[in-house]
Amino acid sequence: MNNPWALDDLLADLYHARKHGDLGRMAFVAYCDVRRWARDEGRNVLADQAAGLITQSPHQSRDAFLDQIDALIGQLETLQRAKAEDNPAVAQPALWSMNPSFSA
C-alpha cells in the first residue's frame, strides 16, 4: 500500500459517521474517498463496491444501506489487519466489529 495512513483515515471517517448515523457522510466517504483510494491501490472490486453504494440505489431500507457500509468497513479492516501483520511496528487497529463502543 502506498500510503499507510490513508486507510486508517478512511476507517476513522467511516467509524465516526457510522457511530453518529450520518448516512450522507457514509455515502460521501464510500463514493469519493474509499473508491478513489481503492482505485489508486489497484483494488478495483473494492472500488466498484464503494461506488455501488451510490450508483445502485435507492436502497431497500436504511438498514440495508448500513449493512453494506458495515461490509465495506469489514473489508477495509481486513486490509488494515494485513498491513499490520506485514509491519509489526504499526499499532494494532481498533476494529469496528470488535469494539462495542463503535455501535450505533
N, C-alpha and C positions, 0 to 999 in steps of 0.2 A: 504494500500500500504506500502510495506516495506521501500522503500527509496523515500521520497517525492521529493528529488532533482533530481532524475534520470528522472522523467517525464518532469520536467522543462528543464533539459539539452537536452533531446531528441527534445523537441519542439523548443528550441533555435537553435539547429543544423539544424533542418528541415527548420525553418524560414529563416535562413541565406542562406542555399543552394537554397531555393525556390526564395528568393529575387534576388539572383545573377544568377539564371538559371543554376545552377550546377547540371546537370542531374546525373552525376556519383556519386556525393556526396549524392544526394537524394536517389539514389538506394542503396548505401552503408549503409546509416543510417537506411533506412527502413529494409533492409535484415539482417544486422548484429546487429544493436543496438535495434531497435524497436522490432524485432522478439524475440531477447533474453530477453528483458525487459518484453514483454508480456507473454512469457512462464514462466518466474520467478514469475510473478504476477498471473498466472493461467488463463490468458486471451487467450485461445488457438485460438479462432476465429480471434482475432486481430493479433495474431502471424501468422496464416495461410494467412491472408490478406496481411500482410507485406511481407511474403515470396513469395506470388503470384506475387508481383510486379516484381520479378526477374524470378521466375520459369515459369511463364505463359507469356512468351514473344516470339517473338517480339510483340511489341505494334503496334496498327494500326497507331498511329501517336505520335508525341511529345505531342500534346495537350491531347491525350487520357491518356498518362502516367502522365502528370501534373494533370489531373482531378482525377486520382487515388491517387496521392500524396496528393492533396487537401482533398480528402475524408479521407485519413489516418490522416492527420493533424486535421481535424474536429473531428474525433473520439477521438484522444488524448486530444484535447481541452475539449471535453465533460467530460472525466475522470478528467482533471485538474480542471474544474469547480466543479465537485462533491467533489474533495479533498478540494477545497477552502470552500465549503459550510460546510463540516464536521469540518473544522478548521478555524474559522473566523479570527484567528490571522495571518493567511497566507495572504500576499498581493494578491490582485486580479490580475489574469494573463492578459497579453496583448494578445488578441486573434487575430489570423490571419484573420479570416473572418470579424472582426470588425475594423481592422486597415488598412486604405488605404496605409500607408507607407510601408506595407509589400508586396504590389502587385508588380508583376514583370513588 
